[in-house]
Amino acid sequence: MPRRSKGPHLYLDPTRKQWIIRDGSRFFRTGCAESEHEGAQKSLAEYIGRKYKPAPSPTPLIADMLLVYTNEHLPTTRTAKNTSYNVSNLREFWAPKRIGEVTPANCRAYAKDRSPAAARRDLEVLRAAIGYWHKFYGPLSVLPSVVLPPKSEPRDRWLTEKEQRRLRKAAMAYPHLYRFVILGLKTGTRSGALLALQWDWIDLKRGVMLRRAPGEAESKKRTPPVRLGKSLVRLLRRWKRHDKGIKHVIHYDGQPIKKLRRSWAAACKVARIKDASPHSLRHTRATMLM
């Protein structure tokens, strides 16, 4: 009579002194040494979670809803990494509960120990997970209303002319930041579009800059072309000659930049500018135009 399977479990490789997940006749390395038992347990839990497939139900556990949402929907989105962080926040409080326990009182209890903005984003993900289950694994017996904290007031920080001059001067210590500041103040383009900007998006003869790749579909945050002033065109021509074939307009040693970190904070400190973010450049441009 065949021996009954233990199911997925940890096994210590006596030769390598590493923990391995054993599932029947299959083995999966955790990368954890013998002393890292806690990390191996976490790897085992993640493995079991990936293998587990919740059954459709009108009254599911929130844990099952979050698992399905994470495994099936998040891989199709561009914000999977950030949303996975929200899901991990939700699990501790919501995982043991069922759909009927998504009440205004529990939503407020969840938000109590978090900032309004963080709690709102987490609960928006919970609401999306409920909607996904209802559509593909339901229908749910009860479709609850997820109560969200109020939206925080938008930051309307903009830079005075003196602050702009100080920031431009301070940014000269960081060539990539200097380009970002000049283009942000002159065109009012969002930071993400500026960091993605490529030389073949700019027509220096006509003085027109695209803010997304040619042929790319428009997003919710509109990115129409912008006409460039003569002084900015001259500056862009000089930058392009200096770059000699580099693809991105704003780069660090030829490599694209995903996000401004230390250079922005350092320049703002030197320029004596407080409470400003890269988005402040866009708001400054809009304020100046008005």
C-alpha positions in Angstrom: 0.0 0.0 0.0 1.6 3.4 -1.0 2.6 5.7 1.8 0.3 8.6 2.3 1.7 12.0 1.2 2.6 14.5 3.9 1.9 17.4 1.5 4.3 20.2 1.0 6.8 20.4 3.9 10.3 21.5 4.6 13.3 19.2 4.3 16.9 20.0 5.3 19.4 19.0 2.7 22.2 17.3 4.8 24.8 18.0 2.1 24.1 21.6 1.3 22.7 22.4 4.8 19.8 24.3 3.1 16.1 24.1 3.5 14.1 22.6 0.6 10.4 22.4 0.0 9.4 18.8 -0.6 6.1 18.2 -2.4 5.7 14.5 -3.2 8.5 13.6 -5.6 9.3 17.2 -6.4 11.8 19.4 -4.6 12.1 23.2 -4.6 15.0 25.1 -3.1 14.3 28.0 -0.7 17.8 29.5 -0.7 17.6 29.5 3.1 20.5 28.1 5.2 19.9 25.8 8.1 19.9 28.7 10.5 17.3 30.6 8.5 14.3 28.4 9.5 11.9 31.4 9.7 12.7 32.4 6.1 12.2 28.9 5.0 8.8 28.7 6.7 7.8 31.9 4.8 8.9 30.4 1.5 6.8 27.3 2.3 3.8 29.4 3.1 4.1 31.3 -0.1 4.5 28.0 -2.0 1.3 26.6 -0.5 -0.5 29.8 -1.2 0.4 29.7 -4.9 -0.6 26.0 -5.1 -3.9 26.5 -3.3 -6.9 27.3 -5.5 -10.0 28.6 -3.6 -13.4 27.3 -4.7 -16.2 29.7 -5.8 -18.4 30.7 -2.8 -21.0 33.3 -2.0 -19.5 33.7 1.5 -15.7 33.4 1.1 -12.9 34.2 3.4 -11.2 37.6 2.7 -7.9 35.6 2.6 -9.2 33.6 -0.4 -10.4 36.8 -2.2 -7.1 38.5 -1.7 -5.2 35.4 -2.9 -7.3 35.1 -6.1 -6.9 38.8 -6.8 -3.1 38.6 -6.3 -2.6 35.5 -8.4 -5.0 36.2 -11.2 -5.5 39.9 -11.6 -2.3 41.7 -10.4 0.0 40.1 -13.0 -2.1 41.8 -15.7 -1.5 45.3 -14.2 1.4 47.7 -14.3 1.1 48.5 -10.6 1.4 44.8 -9.4 4.4 45.5 -7.1 2.8 48.4 -5.3 -0.6 46.7 -5.0 1.0 43.6 -3.6 2.3 45.8 -0.8 -1.3 46.9 -0.1 -2.5 43.3 -0.1 0.1 42.3 2.5 -1.1 45.2 4.6 -4.7 44.0 4.4 -4.0 40.3 5.2 -3.2 40.8 8.9 -6.5 42.4 9.7 -8.9 41.0 7.1 -7.6 37.5 6.2 -9.6 35.6 9.0 -12.8 37.5 8.3 -15.6 36.6 5.8 -17.3 38.9 3.3 -20.2 39.6 5.8 -17.7 41.2 8.2 -16.7 43.9 5.7 -18.7 46.6 7.6 -18.3 50.3 8.1 -17.2 49.6 11.7 -14.4 47.2 10.6 -13.3 49.6 7.8 -12.9 52.4 10.4 -11.1 50.0 12.8 -8.7 49.1 10.0 -8.0 52.8 9.2 -7.6 53.8 12.8 -3.9 53.0 13.1 -2.9 54.2 9.6 -2.6 57.5 7.8 -5.8 58.4 5.9 -4.0 58.2 2.5 -2.4 54.7 3.3 -5.7 53.3 4.7 -7.6 54.6 1.7 -5.3 53.0 -0.8 -5.4 49.6 1.1 -9.2 49.7 1.3 -9.5 50.5 -2.4 -7.5 47.3 -3.1 -9.9 45.4 -0.8 -12.9 46.8 -2.7 -11.3 45.8 -6.0 -10.6 42.3 -4.7 -14.3 42.0 -3.6 -15.4 43.1 -7.1 -13.1 40.6 -8.8 -14.4 37.7 -6.7 -18.1 38.7 -7.2 -17.6 38.7 -11.0 -15.6 35.5 -11.4 -16.1 33.4 -8.3 -19.5 34.6 -7.0 -22.0 36.0 -7.0 -21.6 37.0 -3.4 -24.5 36.7 -1.1 -23.8 40.2 0.2 -22.0 42.9 -1.8 -20.7 45.1 1.0 -19.9 48.8 0.8 -16.2 49.5 1.7 -16.0 52.7 3.6 -13.0 54.7 2.7 -11.3 57.5 4.6 -11.7 60.9 3.0 -9.2 62.0 0.3 -6.4 64.1 1.5 -6.3 67.7 0.2 -4.1 68.0 -2.9 -0.8 69.7 -2.5 -0.8 73.0 -4.2 2.9 73.9 -3.6 4.4 76.0 -6.3 7.8 77.8 -6.5 8.3 81.6 -6.5 10.6 83.1 -9.1 13.4 83.4 -6.4 12.9 79.7 -5.5 13.1 78.7 -9.1 16.4 80.5 -9.6 17.8 78.9 -6.5 16.7 75.5 -7.5 18.1 75.8 -11.1 21.4 76.9 -9.6 21.5 74.0 -7.0 20.5 71.4 -9.7 23.5 72.3 -11.8 25.5 70.0 -9.4 23.5 67.1 -10.8 23.3 67.1 -14.7 20.3 64.8 -14.9 18.4 66.8 -12.3 19.2 70.1 -14.0 17.6 68.8 -17.2 14.6 67.6 -15.3 14.1 71.0 -13.5 14.5 73.0 -16.8 12.1 70.8 -18.7 9.6 70.7 -15.8 9.6 74.5 -15.4 9.5 75.2 -19.2 6.9 72.6 -20.2 4.9 71.6 -17.1 5.3 67.9 -18.0 4.6 65.3 -15.3 7.7 63.8 -13.8 7.0 60.3 -15.1 6.7 61.5 -18.7 9.8 63.6 -18.3 11.9 60.6 -17.0 10.6 58.5 -19.9 11.3 61.2 -22.5 13.4 60.0 -25.5 15.2 62.1 -28.1 13.2 60.7 -31.0 10.0 62.1 -29.3 11.3 65.7 -29.9 11.2 67.5 -33.2 13.8 70.2 -32.9 13.1 71.6 -36.3 9.5 72.3 -35.5 10.0 72.9 -31.8 7.5 70.2 -30.7 7.9 67.7 -27.9 5.8 64.5 -27.6 5.1 63.4 -24.1 4.6 59.7 -24.9 6.0 57.3 -27.5 4.7 57.8 -31.0 1.7 55.6 -31.6 1.3 54.8 -27.8 -2.3 55.0 -26.6 -3.3 57.9 -24.5 -3.7 57.2 -20.7 -6.0 58.7 -18.1 -3.4 61.3 -17.4 -3.4 63.1 -20.7 -0.1 63.8 -22.4 -0.6 66.0 -25.4 2.4 67.4 -27.4 3.8 70.7 -26.2 5.4 73.5 -28.2 8.9 74.5 -27.1 10.3 78.0 -26.8 13.3 79.0 -28.9 15.7 79.2 -25.9 14.7 75.7 -24.8 15.2 74.3 -28.4 18.7 75.8 -28.4 19.4 74.1 -25.0 18.0 70.8 -26.2 20.2 70.9 -29.3 23.3 71.4 -27.1 22.3 68.5 -24.8 21.6 66.2 -27.8 25.1 66.9 -29.3 26.6 66.2 -25.9 24.7 62.9 -25.5 26.0 61.4 -28.8 23.4 58.7 -29.4 22.1 58.2 -25.8 18.4 57.3 -26.0 16.8 59.1 -23.0 16.9 62.9 -22.6 17.2 62.6 -18.8 19.7 60.0 -17.9 22.5 59.1 -15.4 25.7 58.1 -17.3 23.6 57.0 -20.2 21.1 54.9 -18.2 17.4 55.9 -17.8 16.2 57.0 -14.4 13.0 55.6 -12.9 12.7 58.0 -10.0 14.4 61.0 -8.5 15.6 60.3 -5.0 18.6 61.9 -3.3 19.4 64.5 -5.9 16.0 66.2 -5.6 16.2 66.3 -1.8 19.8 67.5 -1.9 19.1 70.3 -4.4 16.0 71.5 -2.4 18.1 71.6 0.7 20.8 73.7 -0.9 18.1 76.0 -2.5 16.3 76.4 0.9 13.1 75.0 -0.5 10.7 73.1 1.8 7.7 70.9 1.2 8.3 70.7 -2.6 8.1 67.6 -4.7 9.0 67.0 -8.4 5.3 67.6 -9.2 5.7 71.1 -7.9 7.4 72.0 -11.2 4.2 71.2 -13.1 2.1 73.2 -10.7 4.6 76.1 -10.9 4.3 76.1 -14.7 0.5 76.1 -14.5 0.5 78.9 -11.9 2.8 81.0 -14.0 0.6 80.6 -17.1 -2.4 81.7 -15.1 
